[in-house]
Amino acid sequence: MEKIYRYKLVLGIIIMLSGIISAAFLEVEASISIILISMGLVIFVMTALRLFRRGELPDRDERTKKLAAYGITYSWLLTLVLIMVLYWVEFFKLAELTAEVILGILLFFMIISANVFRWYFMQKGDIE
Amino acid sequence: MKTRIKEFRARHDLTQEALAKIVGVRRETVVFLEKGKYNPSLKLAYRIARALDTTLDELFIFEDSDFE
């Protein structure tokens, strides 16, 4: 097993355990414990699935790296357009936008759009 | 771009997975290479040619339209 997979599995377990410990012994908000446990579980399960599926073949190669990089680039450009739109929305007072809302929108938009672009390029095979 | 990877792979009695393992890529990459949908790097193209005991010229067929 490659080191990176071992580290990810251990990281998942540590995050999950910290969530369980915080829920059982510490006086923290329940939502924090739930987020920690879910995060740890997702990291652990995703890593285990990847490890199981990949067999002896590499998980990433030049094609997947290239397409992931293009996915991030396209996502960045689209986010730039979104920022411009949000700027004009704020400028003309078309909606009540707080810093929290804008950061939330950008955070989810960047993550989701990068993954959507990457998935689309993976289906296509390559980008020309 | 057209490739003769499938033909050469069959001659060497290799599966897509076996070829992927030899050249160090994912099986899906071999699938897209065979379909001519993915343009490999020179390094990968060379590795495939070597694995299939052939040359780049034999393996990859470029047409004028590929350069337009």
N, CA and C atoms of all chains as a GROMACS GRO file, in nm:
protein
  588
    1MET      N    1   0.085  -0.120   0.000
    1MET     CA    2   0.000   0.000   0.000
    1MET      C    3   0.089   0.125   0.000
    2GLU      N    4   0.059   0.218  -0.092
    2GLU     CA    5   0.139   0.340  -0.097
    2GLU      C    6   0.121   0.422   0.031
    3LYS      N    7   0.226   0.500   0.065
    3LYS     CA    8   0.222   0.577   0.189
    3LYS      C    9   0.104   0.672   0.195
    4ILE      N   10   0.075   0.738   0.082
    4ILE     CA   11  -0.032   0.839   0.080
    4ILE      C   12  -0.167   0.780   0.121
    5TYR      N   13  -0.192   0.655   0.079
    5TYR     CA   14  -0.319   0.590   0.114
    5TYR      C   15  -0.321   0.558   0.264
    6ARG      N   16  -0.205   0.513   0.314
    6ARG     CA   17  -0.197   0.480   0.456
    6ARG      C   18  -0.223   0.606   0.540
    7TYR      N   19  -0.161   0.718   0.499
    7TYR     CA   20  -0.179   0.844   0.572
    7TYR      C   21  -0.325   0.889   0.568
    8LYS      N   22  -0.387   0.874   0.451
    8LYS     CA   23  -0.527   0.918   0.438
    8LYS      C   24  -0.619   0.833   0.525
    9LEU      N   25  -0.595   0.703   0.530
    9LEU     CA   26  -0.677   0.615   0.614
    9LEU      C   27  -0.661   0.652   0.762
   10VAL      N   28  -0.537   0.676   0.802
   10VAL     CA   29  -0.510   0.713   0.943
   10VAL      C   30  -0.575   0.848   0.973
   11LEU      N   31  -0.562   0.943   0.879
   11LEU     CA   32  -0.621   1.075   0.897
   11LEU      C   33  -0.772   1.066   0.915
   12GLY      N   34  -0.836   0.984   0.833
   12GLY     CA   35  -0.981   0.962   0.843
   12GLY      C   36  -1.019   0.910   0.980
   13ILE      N   37  -0.943   0.811   1.029
   13ILE     CA   38  -0.972   0.752   1.161
   13ILE      C   39  -0.952   0.856   1.272
   14ILE      N   40  -0.842   0.934   1.261
   14ILE     CA   41  -0.814   1.036   1.365
   14ILE      C   42  -0.927   1.140   1.371
   15ILE      N   43  -0.971   1.187   1.252
   15ILE     CA   44  -1.079   1.289   1.248
   15ILE      C   45  -1.208   1.230   1.307
   16MET      N   46  -1.236   1.104   1.268
   16MET     CA   47  -1.356   1.039   1.319
   16MET      C   48  -1.350   1.026   1.471
   17LEU      N   49  -1.235   0.980   1.522
   17LEU     CA   50  -1.218   0.962   1.667
   17LEU      C   51  -1.229   1.095   1.742
   18SER      N   52  -1.170   1.200   1.683
   18SER     CA   53  -1.179   1.331   1.750
   18SER      C   54  -1.324   1.378   1.756
   19GLY      N   55  -1.401   1.347   1.652
   19GLY     CA   56  -1.544   1.380   1.654
   19GLY      C   57  -1.618   1.304   1.763
   20ILE      N   58  -1.587   1.174   1.776
   20ILE     CA   59  -1.652   1.090   1.877
   20ILE      C   60  -1.612   1.136   2.018
   21ILE      N   61  -1.481   1.163   2.036
   21ILE     CA   62  -1.432   1.208   2.167
   21ILE      C   63  -1.494   1.343   2.205
   22SER      N   64  -1.501   1.434   2.106
   22SER     CA   65  -1.560   1.567   2.135
   22SER      C   66  -1.707   1.555   2.173
   23ALA      N   67  -1.776   1.460   2.112
   23ALA     CA   68  -1.918   1.441   2.146
   23ALA      C   69  -1.935   1.378   2.283
   24ALA      N   70  -1.843   1.287   2.318
   24ALA     CA   71  -1.858   1.213   2.443
   24ALA      C   72  -1.804   1.288   2.565
   25PHE      N   73  -1.689   1.353   2.548
   25PHE     CA   74  -1.622   1.408   2.666
   25PHE      C   75  -1.611   1.561   2.671
   26LEU      N   76  -1.626   1.627   2.558
   26LEU     CA   77  -1.607   1.772   2.558
   26LEU      C   78  -1.741   1.845   2.540
   27GLU      N   79  -1.744   1.966   2.591
   27GLU     CA   80  -1.868   2.043   2.577
   27GLU      C   81  -1.858   2.133   2.453
   28VAL      N   82  -1.877   2.070   2.339
   28VAL     CA   83  -1.876   2.147   2.213
   28VAL      C   84  -2.012   2.130   2.145
   29GLU      N   85  -2.036   2.216   2.047
   29GLU     CA   86  -2.164   2.207   1.975
   29GLU      C   87  -2.176   2.072   1.906
   30ALA      N   88  -2.296   2.018   1.907
   30ALA     CA   89  -2.318   1.886   1.846
   30ALA      C   90  -2.284   1.886   1.698
   31SER      N   91  -2.309   2.001   1.631
   31SER     CA   92  -2.284   2.007   1.486
   31SER      C   93  -2.136   1.988   1.454
   32ILE      N   94  -2.047   2.038   1.542
   32ILE     CA   95  -1.903   2.022   1.518
   32ILE      C   96  -1.865   1.874   1.522
   33SER      N   97  -1.918   1.802   1.622
   33SER     CA   98  -1.889   1.659   1.632
   33SER      C   99  -1.941   1.584   1.510
   34ILE      N  100  -2.062   1.620   1.469
   34ILE     CA  101  -2.122   1.553   1.352
   34ILE      C  102  -2.038   1.578   1.227
   35ILE      N  103  -1.995   1.704   1.209
   35ILE     CA  104  -1.912   1.737   1.091
   35ILE      C  105  -1.781   1.658   1.094
   36LEU      N  106  -1.718   1.652   1.211
   36LEU     CA  107  -1.590   1.579   1.223
   36LEU      C  108  -1.608   1.431   1.192
   37ILE      N  109  -1.711   1.372   1.250
   37ILE     CA  110  -1.735   1.228   1.228
   37ILE      C  111  -1.764   1.202   1.079
   38SER      N  112  -1.849   1.286   1.019
   38SER     CA  113  -1.882   1.267   0.876
   38SER      C  114  -1.758   1.284   0.788
   39MET      N  115  -1.679   1.388   0.818
   39MET     CA  116  -1.557   1.413   0.740
   39MET      C  117  -1.463   1.294   0.746
   40GLY      N  118  -1.439   1.247   0.867
   40GLY     CA  119  -1.349   1.132   0.887
   40GLY      C  120  -1.399   1.010   0.815
   41LEU      N  121  -1.530   0.987   0.823
   41LEU     CA  122  -1.591   0.870   0.758
   41LEU      C  123  -1.577   0.879   0.607
   42VAL      N  124  -1.603   0.998   0.551
   42VAL     CA  125  -1.593   1.018   0.406
   42VAL      C  126  -1.449   0.994   0.359
   43ILE      N  127  -1.352   1.053   0.430
   43ILE     CA  128  -1.210   1.034   0.392
   43ILE      C  129  -1.172   0.887   0.397
   44PHE      N  130  -1.213   0.820   0.503
   44PHE     CA  131  -1.178   0.679   0.521
   44PHE      C  132  -1.241   0.592   0.412
   45VAL      N  133  -1.372   0.609   0.392
   45VAL     CA  134  -1.444   0.524   0.295
   45VAL      C  135  -1.394   0.551   0.152
   46MET      N  136  -1.378   0.679   0.115
   46MET     CA  137  -1.331   0.713  -0.021
   46MET      C  138  -1.192   0.654  -0.047
   47THR      N  139  -1.104   0.665   0.051
   47THR     CA  140  -0.968   0.612   0.034
   47THR      C  141  -0.972   0.460   0.022
   48ALA      N  142  -1.051   0.396   0.108
   48ALA     CA  143  -1.061   0.250   0.104
   48ALA      C  144  -1.117   0.204  -0.031
   49LEU      N  145  -1.220   0.274  -0.081
   49LEU     CA  146  -1.280   0.238  -0.210
   49LEU      C  147  -1.179   0.254  -0.324
   50ARG      N  148  -1.107   0.366  -0.324
   50ARG     CA  149  -1.005   0.391  -0.426
   50ARG      C  150  -0.899   0.282  -0.425
   51LEU      N  151  -0.856   0.248  -0.306
   51LEU     CA  152  -0.753   0.146  -0.289
   51LEU      C  153  -0.802   0.011  -0.340
   52PHE      N  154  -0.927  -0.018  -0.312
   52PHE     CA  155  -0.986  -0.145  -0.353
   52PHE      C  156  -1.004  -0.151  -0.504
   53ARG      N  157  -1.046  -0.038  -0.565
   53ARG     CA  158  -1.077  -0.035  -0.708
   53ARG      C  159  -0.953  -0.030  -0.797
   54ARG      N  160  -0.849   0.038  -0.750
   54ARG     CA  161  -0.737   0.063  -0.841
   54ARG      C  162  -0.651  -0.060  -0.868
   55GLY      N  163  -0.650  -0.158  -0.777
   55GLY     CA  164  -0.568  -0.277  -0.795
   55GLY      C  165  -0.422  -0.239  -0.804
   56GLU      N  166  -0.353  -0.289  -0.908
   56GLU     CA  167  -0.210  -0.258  -0.920
   56GLU      C  168  -0.185  -0.141  -1.014
   57LEU      N  169  -0.291  -0.087  -1.072
   57LEU     CA  170  -0.274   0.025  -1.165
   57LEU      C  171  -0.271   0.157  -1.088
   58PRO      N  172  -0.205   0.257  -1.146
   58PRO     CA  173  -0.199   0.385  -1.073
   58PRO      C  174  -0.335   0.454  -1.065
   59ASP      N  175  -0.353   0.528  -0.958
   59ASP     CA  176  -0.479   0.599  -0.937
   59ASP      C  177  -0.484   0.722  -1.027
   60ARG      N  178  -0.365   0.782  -1.051
   60ARG     CA  179  -0.356   0.902  -1.135
   60ARG      C  180  -0.249   0.878  -1.240
   61ASP      N  181  -0.272   0.932  -1.358
   61ASP     CA  182  -0.169   0.926  -1.461
   61ASP      C  183  -0.168   1.060  -1.533
   62GLU      N  184  -0.090   1.069  -1.642
   62GLU     CA  185  -0.074   1.201  -1.706
   62GLU      C  186  -0.207   1.256  -1.757
   63ARG      N  187  -0.297   1.166  -1.803
   63ARG     CA  188  -0.426   1.213  -1.855
   63ARG      C  189  -0.512   1.271  -1.742
   64THR      N  190  -0.523   1.198  -1.631
   64THR     CA  191  -0.609   1.246  -1.522
   64THR      C  192  -0.552   1.374  -1.460
   65LYS      N  193  -0.419   1.382  -1.452
   65LYS     CA  194  -0.357   1.503  -1.396
   65LYS      C  195  -0.384   1.623  -1.487
   66LYS      N  196  -0.371   1.599  -1.618
   66LYS     CA  197  -0.393   1.708  -1.714
   66LYS      C  198  -0.539   1.755  -1.709
   67LEU      N  199  -0.631   1.658  -1.707
   67LEU     CA  200  -0.773   1.695  -1.708
   67LEU      C  201  -0.815   1.762  -1.577
   68ALA      N  202  -0.755   1.717  -1.466
   68ALA     CA  203  -0.786   1.782  -1.337
   68ALA      C  204  -0.736   1.926  -1.340
   69ALA      N  205  -0.618   1.947  -1.399
   69ALA     CA  206  -0.563   2.083  -1.406
   69ALA      C  207  -0.652   2.172  -1.494
   70TYR      N  208  -0.700   2.117  -1.606
   70TYR     CA  209  -0.791   2.194  -1.692
   70TYR      C  210  -0.924   2.222  -1.619
   71GLY      N  211  -0.970   2.125  -1.543
   71GLY     CA  212  -1.094   2.143  -1.467
   71GLY      C  213  -1.082   2.259  -1.371
   72ILE      N  214  -0.971   2.266  -1.302
   72ILE     CA  215  -0.946   2.375  -1.206
   72ILE      C  216  -0.935   2.509  -1.281
   73THR      N  217  -0.868   2.508  -1.395
   73THR     CA  218  -0.852   2.632  -1.473
   73THR      C  219  -0.987   2.686  -1.519
   74TYR      N  220  -1.070   2.598  -1.575
   74TYR     CA  221  -1.203   2.640  -1.622
   74TYR      C  222  -1.288   2.688  -1.505
   75SER      N  223  -1.276   2.617  -1.392
   75SER     CA  224  -1.352   2.655  -1.273
   75SER      C  225  -1.310   2.794  -1.226
   76TRP      N  226  -1.181   2.820  -1.229
   76TRP     CA  227  -1.127   2.950  -1.187
   76TRP      C  228  -1.182   3.062  -1.277
   77LEU      N  229  -1.181   3.036  -1.407
   77LEU     CA  230  -1.230   3.138  -1.501
   77LEU      C  231  -1.379   3.165  -1.480
   78LEU      N  232  -1.455   3.056  -1.460
   78LEU     CA  233  -1.599   3.072  -1.438
   78LEU      C  234  -1.626   3.146  -1.306
   79THR      N  235  -1.543   3.118  -1.206
   79THR     CA  236  -1.558   3.187  -1.078
   79THR      C  237  -1.531   3.336  -1.093
   80LEU      N  238  -1.435   3.369  -1.181
   80LEU     CA  239  -1.404   3.509  -1.208
   80LEU      C  240  -1.528   3.580  -1.264
   81VAL      N  241  -1.597   3.511  -1.356
   81VAL     CA  242  -1.721   3.566  -1.413
   81VAL      C  243  -1.826   3.584  -1.302
   82LEU      N  244  -1.836   3.481  -1.216
   82LEU     CA  245  -1.933   3.487  -1.106
   82LEU      C  246  -1.901   3.605  -1.012
   83ILE      N  247  -1.773   3.628  -0.986
   83ILE     CA  248  -1.733   3.740  -0.899
   83ILE      C  249  -1.776   3.873  -0.962
   84MET      N  250  -1.758   3.881  -1.096
   84MET     CA  251  -1.799   4.004  -1.166
   84MET      C  252  -1.950   4.025  -1.153
   85VAL      N  253  -2.025   3.915  -1.170
   85VAL     CA  254  -2.171   3.922  -1.158
   85VAL      C  255  -2.210   3.966  -1.017
   86LEU      N  256  -2.146   3.903  -0.917
   86LEU     CA  257  -2.176   3.939  -0.777
   86LEU      C  258  -2.140   4.085  -0.749
   87TYR      N  259  -2.034   4.131  -0.812
   87TYR     CA  260  -1.993   4.271  -0.793
   87TYR      C  261  -2.102   4.366  -0.842
   88TRP      N  262  -2.153   4.337  -0.963
   88TRP     CA  263  -2.256   4.426  -1.019
   88TRP      C  264  -2.389   4.412  -0.944
   89VAL      N  265  -2.416   4.293  -0.895
   89VAL     CA  266  -2.537   4.273  -0.814
   89VAL      C  267  -2.527   4.361  -0.688
   90GLU      N  268  -2.411   4.361  -0.627
   90GLU     CA  269  -2.388   4.442  -0.508
   90GLU      C  270  -2.389   4.592  -0.543
   91PHE      N  271  -2.326   4.625  -0.657
   91PHE     CA  272  -2.314   4.764  -0.699
   91PHE      C  273  -2.451   4.828  -0.721
   92PHE      N  274  -2.539   4.755  -0.787
   92PHE     CA  275  -2.674   4.807  -0.815
   92PHE      C  276  -2.774   4.772  -0.704
   93LYS      N  277  -2.726   4.717  -0.597
   93LYS     CA  278  -2.808   4.680  -0.480
   93LYS      C  279  -2.927   4.592  -0.522
   94LEU      N  280  -2.898   4.493  -0.605
   94LEU     CA  281  -3.004   4.404  -0.651
   94LEU      C  282  -3.037   4.297  -0.547
   95ALA      N  283  -2.940   4.270  -0.459
   95ALA     CA  284  -2.964   4.172  -0.353
   95ALA      C  285  -2.879   4.207  -0.232
   96GLU      N  286  -2.923   4.159  -0.117
   96GLU     CA  287  -2.848   4.181   0.007
   96GLU      C  288  -2.738   4.076   0.017
   97LEU      N  289  -2.614   4.118  -0.010
   97LEU     CA  290  -2.505   4.020  -0.005
   97LEU      C  291  -2.409   4.054   0.108
   98THR      N  292  -2.398   3.962   0.203
   98THR     CA  293  -2.301   3.982   0.311
   98THR      C  294  -2.173   3.908   0.271
   99ALA      N  295  -2.066   3.939   0.341
   99ALA     CA  296  -1.937   3.873   0.314
   99ALA      C  297  -1.951   3.722   0.332
  100GLU      N  298  -2.027   3.682   0.433
  100GLU     CA  299  -2.048   3.540   0.462
  100GLU      C  300  -2.116   3.469   0.346
  101VAL      N  301  -2.219   3.534   0.292
  101VAL     CA  302  -2.293   3.475   0.178
  101VAL      C  303  -2.201   3.460   0.057
  102ILE      N  304  -2.128   3.568   0.027
  102ILE     CA  305  -2.040   3.564  -0.092
  102ILE      C  306  -1.932   3.458  -0.077
  103LEU      N  307  -1.871   3.451   0.042
  103LEU     CA  308  -1.767   3.349   0.062
  103LEU      C  309  -1.825   3.208   0.050
  104GLY      N  310  -1.945   3.190   0.103
  104GLY     CA  311  -2.014   3.060   0.094
  104GLY      C  312  -2.041   3.022  -0.051
  105ILE      N  313  -2.094   3.120  -0.128
  105ILE     CA  314  -2.124   3.095  -0.269
  105ILE      C  315  -1.995   3.055  -0.344
  106LEU      N  316  -1.889   3.134  -0.323
  106LEU     CA  317  -1.763   3.108  -0.395
  106LEU      C  318  -1.702   2.974  -0.356
  107LEU      N  319  -1.708   2.943  -0.228
  107LEU     CA  320  -1.650   2.817  -0.180
  107LEU      C  321  -1.716   2.698  -0.249
  108PHE      N  322  -1.850   2.695  -0.245
  108PHE     CA  323  -1.920   2.581  -0.305
  108PHE      C  324  -1.909   2.583  -0.457
  109PHE      N  325  -1.918   2.702  -0.515
  109PHE     CA  326  -1.913   2.713  -0.661
  109PHE      C  327  -1.779   2.660  -0.715
  110MET      N  328  -1.670   2.698  -0.651
  110MET     CA  329  -1.537   2.656  -0.699
  110MET      C  330  -1.519   2.505  -0.688
  111ILE      N  331  -1.559   2.450  -0.574
  111ILE     CA  332  -1.541   2.306  -0.553
  111ILE      C  333  -1.628   2.227  -0.653
  112ILE      N  334  -1.757   2.268  -0.662
  112ILE     CA  335  -1.849   2.193  -0.747
  112ILE      C  336  -1.812   2.208  -0.895
  113SER      N  337  -1.784   2.332  -0.939
  113SER     CA  338  -1.756   2.352  -1.082
  113SER      C  339  -1.626   2.281  -1.123
  114ALA      N  340  -1.524   2.281  -1.037
  114ALA     CA  341  -1.398   2.212  -1.072
  114ALA      C  342  -1.424   2.063  -1.091
  115ASN      N  343  -1.507   2.006  -1.003
  115ASN     CA  344  -1.536   1.863  -1.015
  115ASN      C  345  -1.623   1.832  -1.136
  116VAL      N  346  -1.718   1.923  -1.166
  116VAL     CA  347  -1.804   1.903  -1.283
  116VAL      C  348  -1.720   1.907  -1.412
  117PHE      N  349  -1.634   2.009  -1.421
  117PHE     CA  350  -1.547   2.019  -1.540
  117PHE      C  351  -1.458   1.896  -1.553
  118ARG      N  352  -1.399   1.855  -1.443
  118ARG     CA  353  -1.309   1.739  -1.446
  118ARG      C  354  -1.385   1.615  -1.492
  119TRP      N  355  -1.505   1.596  -1.438
  119TRP     CA  356  -1.588   1.481  -1.476
  119TRP      C  357  -1.620   1.487  -1.626
  120TYR      N  358  -1.655   1.606  -1.675
  120TYR     CA  359  -1.690   1.623  -1.816
  120TYR      C  360  -1.570   1.589  -1.906
  121PHE      N  361  -1.452   1.639  -1.871
  121PHE     CA  362  -1.333   1.611  -1.952
  121PHE      C  363  -1.297   1.462  -1.946
  122MET      N  364  -1.317   1.401  -1.831
  122MET     CA  365  -1.288   1.257  -1.817
  122MET      C  366  -1.378   1.176  -1.910
  123GLN      N  367  -1.503   1.218  -1.921
  123GLN     CA  368  -1.596   1.149  -2.011
  123GLN      C  369  -1.554   1.165  -2.156
  124LYS      N  370  -1.507   1.287  -2.188
  124LYS     CA  371  -1.464   1.316  -2.326
  124LYS      C  372  -1.334   1.244  -2.361
  125GLY      N  373  -1.250   1.222  -2.263
  125GLY     CA  374  -1.123   1.155  -2.287
  125GLY      C  375  -1.005   1.249  -2.287
  126ASP      N  376  -1.022   1.364  -2.351
  126ASP     CA  377  -0.911   1.460  -2.360
  126ASP      C  378  -0.971   1.597  -2.386
  127ILE      N  379  -0.885   1.697  -2.381
  127ILE     CA  380  -0.930   1.832  -2.412
  127ILE      C  381  -0.846   1.885  -2.527
  128GLU      N  382  -0.913   1.940  -2.625
  128GLU     CA  383  -0.842   1.992  -2.744
  128GLU      C  384  -0.847   2.144  -2.743
  129MET      N  385  -0.621   1.198  -3.514
  129MET     CA  386  -0.512   1.102  -3.503
  129MET      C  387  -0.569   0.960  -3.489
  130LYS      N  388  -0.511   0.868  -3.564
  130LYS     CA  389  -0.552   0.728  -3.551
  130LYS      C  390  -0.436   0.650  -3.489
  131THR      N  391  -0.472   0.545  -3.419
  131THR     CA  392  -0.364   0.464  -3.361
  131THR      C  393  -0.384   0.317  -3.398
  132ARG      N  394  -0.274   0.244  -3.391
  132ARG     CA  395  -0.280   0.100  -3.416
  132ARG      C  396  -0.247   0.024  -3.288
  133ILE      N  397  -0.273   0.091  -3.176
  133ILE     CA  398  -0.240   0.030  -3.047
  133ILE      C  399  -0.314  -0.103  -3.028
  134LYS      N  400  -0.444  -0.100  -3.061
  134LYS     CA  401  -0.526  -0.220  -3.042
  134LYS      C  402  -0.469  -0.338  -3.122
  135GLU      N  403  -0.433  -0.308  -3.246
  135GLU     CA  404  -0.378  -0.411  -3.336
  135GLU      C  405  -0.248  -0.470  -3.279
  136PHE      N  406  -0.158  -0.381  -3.239
  136PHE     CA  407  -0.029  -0.427  -3.185
  136PHE      C  408  -0.047  -0.498  -3.050
  137ARG      N  409  -0.143  -0.447  -2.974
  137ARG     CA  410  -0.170  -0.510  -2.843
  137ARG      C  411  -0.219  -0.653  -2.862
  138ALA      N  412  -0.306  -0.671  -2.964
  138ALA     CA  413  -0.359  -0.804  -2.993
  138ALA      C  414  -0.246  -0.897  -3.039
  139ARG      N  415  -0.154  -0.842  -3.119
  139ARG     CA  416  -0.041  -0.922  -3.168
  139ARG      C  417   0.044  -0.974  -3.052
  140HIS      N  418   0.056  -0.889  -2.949
  140HIS     CA  419   0.137  -0.928  -2.832
  140HIS      C  420   0.053  -1.000  -2.727
  141ASP      N  421  -0.074  -1.022  -2.761
  141ASP     CA  422  -0.164  -1.093  -2.671
  141ASP      C  423  -0.170  -1.027  -2.532
  142LEU      N  424  -0.185  -0.894  -2.536
  142LEU     CA  425  -0.192  -0.818  -2.411
  142LEU      C  426  -0.334  -0.764  -2.391
  143THR      N  427  -0.379  -0.765  -2.268
  143THR     CA  428  -0.508  -0.700  -2.241
  143THR      C  429  -0.482  -0.550  -2.220
  144GLN      N  430  -0.590  -0.473  -2.220
  144GLN     CA  431  -0.576  -0.328  -2.196
  144GLN      C  432  -0.513  -0.306  -2.058
  145GLU      N  433  -0.556  -0.385  -1.963
  145GLU     CA  434  -0.505  -0.370  -1.827
  145GLU      C  435  -0.356  -0.404  -1.820
  146ALA      N  436  -0.316  -0.508  -1.893
  146ALA     CA  437  -0.175  -0.548  -1.891
  146ALA      C  438  -0.088  -0.439  -1.952
  147LEU      N  439  -0.135  -0.382  -2.064
  147LEU     CA  440  -0.059  -0.274  -2.128
  147LEU      C  441  -0.052  -0.152  -2.035
  148ALA      N  442  -0.167  -0.123  -1.972
  148ALA     CA  443  -0.172  -0.008  -1.879
  148ALA      C  444  -0.069  -0.027  -1.767
  149LYS      N  445  -0.060  -0.150  -1.718
  149LYS     CA  446   0.034  -0.180  -1.609
  149LYS      C  447   0.179  -0.162  -1.657
  150ILE      N  448   0.207  -0.206  -1.779
  150ILE     CA  449   0.345  -0.196  -1.831
  150ILE      C  450   0.388  -0.050  -1.846
  151VAL      N  451   0.296   0.032  -1.902
  151VAL     CA  452   0.334   0.171  -1.928
  151VAL      C  453   0.301   0.266  -1.811
  152GLY      N  454   0.234   0.212  -1.709
  152GLY     CA  455   0.210   0.291  -1.587
  152GLY      C  456   0.099   0.394  -1.598
  153VAL      N  457  -0.010   0.355  -1.664
  153VAL     CA  458  -0.127   0.445  -1.670
  153VAL      C  459  -0.252   0.369  -1.628
  154ARG      N  460  -0.364   0.442  -1.619
  154ARG     CA  461  -0.492   0.378  -1.586
  154ARG      C  462  -0.545   0.306  -1.709
  155ARG      N  463  -0.628   0.205  -1.687
  155ARG     CA  464  -0.684   0.129  -1.800
  155ARG      C  465  -0.768   0.220  -1.890
  156GLU      N  466  -0.840   0.315  -1.830
  156GLU     CA  467  -0.924   0.408  -1.908
  156GLU      C  468  -0.840   0.487  -2.009
  157THR      N  469  -0.718   0.518  -1.969
  157THR     CA  470  -0.630   0.594  -2.059
  157THR      C  471  -0.597   0.511  -2.183
  158VAL      N  472  -0.576   0.382  -2.164
  158VAL     CA  473  -0.551   0.294  -2.279
  158VAL      C  474  -0.675   0.289  -2.368
  159VAL      N  475  -0.793   0.284  -2.306
  159VAL     CA  476  -0.919   0.282  -2.383
  159VAL      C  477  -0.928   0.407  -2.472
  160PHE      N  478  -0.905   0.526  -2.412
  160PHE     CA  479  -0.914   0.650  -2.489
  160PHE      C  480  -0.803   0.661  -2.593
  161LEU      N  481  -0.686   0.605  -2.563
  161LEU     CA  482  -0.576   0.606  -2.660
  161LEU      C  483  -0.614   0.522  -2.782
  162GLU      N  484  -0.672   0.406  -2.756
  162GLU     CA  485  -0.710   0.316  -2.867
  162GLU      C  486  -0.819   0.377  -2.954
  163LYS      N  487  -0.907   0.453  -2.890
  163LYS     CA  488  -1.014   0.518  -2.966
  163LYS      C  489  -0.963   0.641  -3.041
  164GLY      N  490  -0.839   0.681  -3.012
  164GLY     CA  491  -0.782   0.801  -3.074
  164GLY      C  492  -0.837   0.928  -3.016
  165LYS      N  493  -0.894   0.917  -2.894
  165LYS     CA  494  -0.955   1.035  -2.831
  165LYS      C  495  -0.857   1.109  -2.741
  166TYR      N  496  -0.747   1.044  -2.710
  166TYR     CA  497  -0.649   1.109  -2.622
  166TYR      C  498  -0.513   1.117  -2.691
  167ASN      N  499  -0.458   1.238  -2.695
  167ASN     CA  500  -0.324   1.259  -2.750
  167ASN      C  501  -0.223   1.242  -2.638
  168PRO      N  502  -0.144   1.136  -2.641
  168PRO     CA  503  -0.050   1.115  -2.530
  168PRO      C  504   0.070   1.207  -2.539
  169SER      N  505   0.140   1.220  -2.428
  169SER     CA  506   0.266   1.294  -2.430
  169SER      C  507   0.366   1.212  -2.510
  170LEU      N  508   0.472   1.276  -2.553
  170LEU     CA  509   0.574   1.205  -2.631
  170LEU      C  510   0.634   1.090  -2.549
  171LYS      N  511   0.649   1.119  -2.418
  171LYS     CA  512   0.707   1.019  -2.327
  171LYS      C  513   0.618   0.893  -2.319
  172LEU      N  514   0.488   0.916  -2.304
  172LEU     CA  515   0.396   0.802  -2.294
  172LEU      C  516   0.388   0.728  -2.428
  173ALA      N  517   0.382   0.804  -2.537
  173ALA     CA  518   0.376   0.743  -2.670
  173ALA      C  519   0.498   0.654  -2.692
  174TYR      N  520   0.612   0.703  -2.650
  174TYR     CA  521   0.736   0.627  -2.666
  174TYR      C  522   0.733   0.500  -2.580
  175ARG      N  523   0.681   0.515  -2.458
  175ARG     CA  524   0.674   0.397  -2.368
  175ARG      C  525   0.583   0.290  -2.426
  176ILE      N  526   0.471   0.334  -2.487
  176ILE     CA  527   0.377   0.238  -2.547
  176ILE      C  528   0.443   0.169  -2.667
  177ALA      N  529   0.509   0.250  -2.749
  177ALA     CA  530   0.576   0.194  -2.867
  177ALA      C  531   0.679   0.090  -2.825
  178ARG      N  532   0.752   0.121  -2.721
  178ARG     CA  533   0.854   0.027  -2.673
  178ARG      C  534   0.791  -0.100  -2.617
  179ALA      N  535   0.680  -0.081  -2.544
  179ALA     CA  536   0.612  -0.197  -2.485
  179ALA      C  537   0.557  -0.289  -2.593
  180LEU      N  538   0.520  -0.229  -2.708
  180LEU     CA  539   0.462  -0.308  -2.816
  180LEU      C  540   0.565  -0.341  -2.926
  181ASP      N  541   0.690  -0.320  -2.896
  181ASP     CA  542   0.800  -0.352  -2.989
  181ASP      C  543   0.782  -0.288  -3.126
  182THR      N  544   0.749  -0.163  -3.127
  182THR     CA  545   0.730  -0.095  -3.255
  182THR      C  546   0.782   0.049  -3.245
  183THR      N  547   0.755   0.125  -3.350
  183THR     CA  548   0.801   0.265  -3.350
  183THR      C  549   0.680   0.358  -3.342
  184LEU      N  550   0.707   0.484  -3.313
  184LEU     CA  551   0.598   0.582  -3.304
  184LEU      C  552   0.527   0.596  -3.438
  185ASP      N  553   0.606   0.596  -3.546
  185ASP     CA  554   0.549   0.609  -3.682
  185ASP      C  555   0.450   0.498  -3.715
  186GLU      N  556   0.483   0.380  -3.668
  186GLU     CA  557   0.398   0.263  -3.695
  186GLU      C  558   0.269   0.270  -3.612
  187LEU      N  559   0.285   0.324  -3.493
  187LEU     CA  560   0.175   0.320  -3.395
  187LEU      C  561   0.074   0.433  -3.410
  188PHE      N  562   0.123   0.550  -3.442
  188PHE     CA  563   0.034   0.666  -3.451
  188PHE      C  564   0.028   0.719  -3.594
  189ILE      N  565  -0.093   0.733  -3.644
  189ILE     CA  566  -0.109   0.779  -3.782
  189ILE      C  567  -0.172   0.918  -3.781
  190PHE      N  568  -0.096   1.013  -3.827
  190PHE     CA  569  -0.147   1.150  -3.832
  190PHE      C  570  -0.194   1.183  -3.973
  191GLU      N  571  -0.305   1.257  -3.979
  191GLU     CA  572  -0.355   1.304  -4.109
  191GLU      C  573  -0.342   1.456  -4.112
  192ASP      N  574  -0.350   1.511  -4.233
  192ASP     CA  575  -0.336   1.657  -4.246
  192ASP      C  576  -0.438   1.732  -4.160
  193SER      N  577  -0.558   1.673  -4.150
  193SER     CA  578  -0.664   1.741  -4.073
  193SER      C  579  -0.628   1.752  -3.924
  194ASP      N  580  -0.538   1.666  -3.877
  194ASP     CA  581  -0.498   1.672  -3.736
  194ASP      C  582  -0.418   1.797  -3.704
  195PHE      N  583  -0.362   1.858  -3.808
  195PHE     CA  584  -0.278   1.975  -3.783
  195PHE      C  585  -0.351   2.106  -3.810
  196GLU      N  586  -0.476   2.097  -3.850
  196GLU     CA  587  -0.552   2.220  -3.881
  196GLU      C  588  -0.605   2.285  -3.754
   0.00000   0.00000   0.00000
